[in-house]
Amino acid sequence: MCKFDLSSLSSPEKIAKAFVSLFFIVGDPITPTEHDICSLYTIAKEWKEMEVSWNKADKDTPWDQLDVDTRRFDPGTGDTIQYPGGGDRRAQCRATTQCVVAESWEHYEVTAVIKEMVSGHLPNYGFLIKPSLCGKQPHTRNQGRNYASSNDARVQERPKLTILYSQGSSIKSQKQLLKQSPLVHVRRRQGYISISSLPNTHYDLYIMNSRGVKIFTVHNHCSPSLIASTTNMAKGIYFVFLSHNHQRCYTKFFIN
């Protein structure tokens, strides 16, 4: 479970992209496959960070049923039992990502959810992450996954919410420009990333980390591809911005 303070945000129509990034420390599966998926849901009830537990949202308020899927697997009989009750998370999955290996970042695109929360159409009670391993339904086996919290001693690995705002154009035109975005191929082990599908005429390009700091910039470039070193790039989410003929587009990539 995690929650971000959105009280300082306004103008949801100007939000172009939003991502939740969680640092996975250790858990199941140790060796994930392409079928091991983590899903993000919105929570439907208020809870308190220092009091929440498996059974209670705070010290005085029990969960109705934190998992809206009220089926439970009984290892004694091998049967799946349907329990009564509602749910304290909403049924709709809002984002998914592949499970990652230990000590790696998981990234979820939550643009639509953040817009709904900022606009007031959806109460902000935070998010719940639920794994579904090996293509099986979440209720068929025990699963545990530990993530770095907001109190983690490694500050750079605490949960992150990254928001990109559109500038000088509408969200619609931003989406149209995204079709022309550069392609980024990460070659972490070789120490570089390759960026291709760039214009053959003059353009500006820069790479920005999740804190909004530019770490790579080229001006008035003409090559349809270029190479950037990853030596100074820590694990996390990065954004490539391209300016060409008074238009802008961007794409993202991850360093794990």
N, C-alpha and C positions, 0 to 999 in steps of 0.2 A: 504494500500500500504506500502511496505517496501523494502529496498535495503541494501545490505551488500557490503562492499569494499572487493573485491577479488584480488586486485592487488598484494598482498604479497604471493598468492598461486601459486604453480607450480606443474608440474608432475601430471596431472589428473589421470594417470594410477595408482598412488599410493593411491588415495582416495578410501577407502573401504566403508564408509558410511557418509552421510551428512544429518543433520536435521535442519529445521527451527522451532524455538519455540517462540510462541507468547503468552503473558499473557492477557487473556480475562478478562476485568473488569466488564462490564455489557452490556446487550442488549437483542436482540430477538434471540432465545426464552428464556424465564426466566426458564422454566422447559423443557430442551431438551429431545427428545425421540431418540430411536435408528435409526429413519429415518431422523433425522435432521443432515445434512452433510455440512461441510465447505470444499470448493474446492480452491486449489491454482493454479493460472495461472501466466505465465510470461508476463510482460508488454513489448510492442513492440515499445515504444517511450521514448525518454529522458524526464525527468521531474526534477524539482528542489524542494527540501524538504521544503524550507521556502516560496515558492511561489505557490506550487501546490494547486489546489482547485477542486471542483466538476466539474467546467467548463473549467479550464485551466491547462495545464501541467506546465506552468510558467506564469509570468505576461503578456507575449506577445504572447503565443502560445496556442490557444484553442485545446482541445482534438478533434480529428476527431470523435470518438465515443468510449469512454473508455470501454464500454461494447460491445464486438464484437457481442453479441446477440442483434440485434437492434429492437427486439419486445418490445413493451411497453403495459402495462395493463392500460386501461382508466377506472378509477372508476366511471366516469359519465355515460358511456354507457355499461360498463361491457364487452367491446370488447378488444381483443388484436390487436394492430395496428403495422404493419411493417413499420419502418422508413427507409429511404434511408441512405447510408453511409457505411463506412468500420468499422474497429475496431482498437483500440489502445492497446488491449491485444490479445495475441494469442489464437486461438480457443481451443487448446488442454489443457485439465486439466492435470496438472502434479503431483498432490498429493491430497489426501482427508483425512479427519479425522472427527470423530463424534464431533458435537457441544458439548461444555462443559458448566457446570454451571458457574455463575459469580465467579470471583476471582480464576480462574484455568488456567493452561497452556494448550495450544493446540500445538501439535507436528506434523510436516509434514516431511516425508522422501523425500529429494530432491537430492539424490545421483546423478542420471543421469543428472539432470539440472545443478548442480554445475560443474560436469565434462565437460559438453558442454560449460559452460561459461568460465571456466579456460582454456580450450583448444582453445578458440576463435571461436568456431563454433556457439555460440549463444551470441549475445550482452547482457551485464548485465544491464538491465534497472529495475531490481527488480521484485517484486511479487505483485499480487493482490489477496486478499481473498474474496471469494463470497459464501454466505450461500444459501442452498436450503433446505427449511424447510418443514417437514411433507411430504416428497416425492414429493412436488410440484416444478415446475420449478421456478428458481429465479425471473422471471419477473411477477409472479402472485400476489405478495404482497410486501408491504414495509417492509424492514428489516434494522435494525441498530445494529451494533456491535462495541463496543469501546474497543480498545486494548491499553496496556501500550506502550508508544512511547520511542524513544531513549533519550528523555528529561525527562522521568518520574522521579519524586523525589525518588521513590523506585528503586534504581539502580539494585537490584537483579531481578527485574521484567521487565527490558527492553528487547527488542527483542534479540534473541540469534541465532547464527549459530554455530552448533557443527559439527566438521569434525573429523572422525577417519581415520588414515592412516594405510595401511597394512605394516607389517614389517617382513622381512625374508621369505616372500612367495608371490606368485602372487595373484592377485585378484581372479583368478579362484579357486586356492586352498583355499583361504579364504572363498569363497562361499560354497565349499564342506565341510569345517569344521563347518560352521554355522549349518548344519544339525545335528551336534552332540552337539550343544550349550546347556548349562544348562537351565532348566525351572525355571522362577522366578514367584512366586505368592506373590502379594503385599497384606499385611494385615495391612493397614494403621491404622485403628481404634484400632487394638490390639497392635500396636506399634512395629511390626516386619515384615520382609519379609522371606519367606521360599524359599530356592533354592534346586531344586531336579534334578534328571537325571545326577548326577555327577559320575565320575569313582569310582570303588571300590579299586583302587590302588592309590599310592601317586600322589598328584596334588597340584598346587598352585592356589589360587583364590584371586582376589581383586575386590572391587567396586570403581568406579571412578565417580565423578560428572562432570557436563558439563564444568567446568573450568579446568579439568584435575587433580584434587586433589584426591588422594586416601583416602577413608574414612573407608575402611574395608579391612583387609588382613588376609589370612590364608596361612600357608606354610606347605608342606609335609603332607597334610591332606588325610584321607582315607575313610571318611564317604560318602555314596552316596547322602546325603542331609545335609543341615545345616541351621541354623537360624541366621539372622542378625537384629539387632535393627534398627528401623527407627527414634529413638529419636532425633538424630542429623542430620536428612535428611530434608532439606527444600523442598518446592515444586519444581519440575523440572524433568529433564531427567537424568538417571543414567545408567552406563554401567557395566556389570559383565564380567570380563576377566578370562578365565580358561586356565592354562598351564598344559599339560599332555603329557608325552612321546615326548618331544621336539616339540609339536604342540600347537597352540593357537587357541582359538575361543572366541566369545563374544556374548552377547545378551544385550538388553536394557530393561529398565522398567521405569515407570513414577510414581512420587509421586504427587498427585493432592490435 
